[in-house]
Amino acid sequence: MTLATLQEATRTALRIHNARLIDGTGSFPVDDAVVTIDAEGTITYAGAAATAPPATDDVSSDRVIDAGGRTVLPGFFDCHVHLAYAQGSPPGRRAELDPVLVTLDTATRLRQTLDAGITSARDLGGLSAGYRTAVETGRIVGPRLHTAVRILSHTGGHADLRLPDGTDLTAGMSEIADTADAARLAVRRVLREGADLVKVCATGGMGSPYDDPDDEGLLEEEIRAAVDEARRHGGKPVAAHAQGNAGILNAIRGGVTSIEHGYGLDDRALDMAGERGVFVVPTLSTVYAGINKDTMPDYHYQKKTRWSGITKENIARAIEYGARIALGTDAAVGPHGVNLMELSYLVDLGMDPMAAIVAGTRTSAELLGVADRLGTLASGRTADLVICDGDPLADIGVLGDPANIVCVVQDGIVRKDLLLPAASSGRQS
């Protein structure tokens, strides 16, 4: 039996009833809802029980889950993770481990992320395309993946952690590009390695020792060259690490798809991003859960504390402005496996809980270019969904605790199930 066949063998038609439905569109919740999924992993109905198709009597082939009044939501996205690294571990630490251990630890983080309710993730540096293929073919279980593979930076920039003797502490995570032509060549190299998107450094950063967030990274013309090269190869999107406002403006003018972090966003940048449809991925987890003096180099800690208030003020303004915000955590800077705590941070800065859920589902699916099949619960969409304890509209924090994510369905396959056996009947996945 092939791996693909083995994966298909775990899928069965599924019916979830006695649920409260939040479909990811921002519409009002539907109480006493039903979701039905066919044996190919496609949603065939999501709505009120009163108009749902009748249940079949063939429990031998269908699985029925009584949600017990719990909330059903689309599977969530994390659009900014670094799954190849442990929390707080500098990139160079990975090179000190046996590659077999690196692979196994990475697979564990993939599983933790899925169990937290993240059915799709975008890795923005360090994760080879082989992990994407491994998930797709059923070799390992984790979120479906988009990966940038490596990060484009100029010499001495945010992703250049080379020592004076030339030792690369990123274990090959960075691509150095100091001219527009070099940026094009770097794009070609990461695409050759299977990258789904390109990541560029438009500014300095917090964790890099040689620069600051307000420092500009790649020149606007270099960013534009990278964007054009990505466009020529299937229209690949480009994400920009961009913290200080000058680099944010360079990235937007250069044509990037998303601004990652965006800590220094001002009104001009928000206007430009809005006019051009650029997404903002604030990664607030790096501020709320990513500062620990005991585990961080002093330069990192000092920059983080200096920028914490600035970040909250500017992202709160971006939320009020109505920026196109997608969910991302920068997991590895903060903890893995509690990704949906990011929703609480968005709400803390003024976002409505329903809007935060939409940011983590439909808007994130739009950023990844998969909104035609993921991010919302509706007939014809791929069956990615979660069932949670508690009411996330009354307390968005319930989603941040993986223990409250009692069921995860991905592509129609039940990946996590903490419901009591009595709540389900029919064949188990």
Helices and strands as residue ranges (DSSP letters): H 3-9, E 13-21, E 30-37, E 43-48, G 49-51, E 62-66, E 71-74, E 76-81, G 91-96, H 99-115, E 118-123, H 129-136, E 144-147, E 151-153, E 174-176, H 180-192, E 198-201, H 220-232, E 238-242, H 245-254, E 258-261, H 267-276, E 279-281, H 285-288, H 298-321, H 341-348, H 353-358, I 359-363, H 364-367, E 385-388, G 396-400, G 402-404, E 405-410, E 413-417, G 421-423, E 424-426
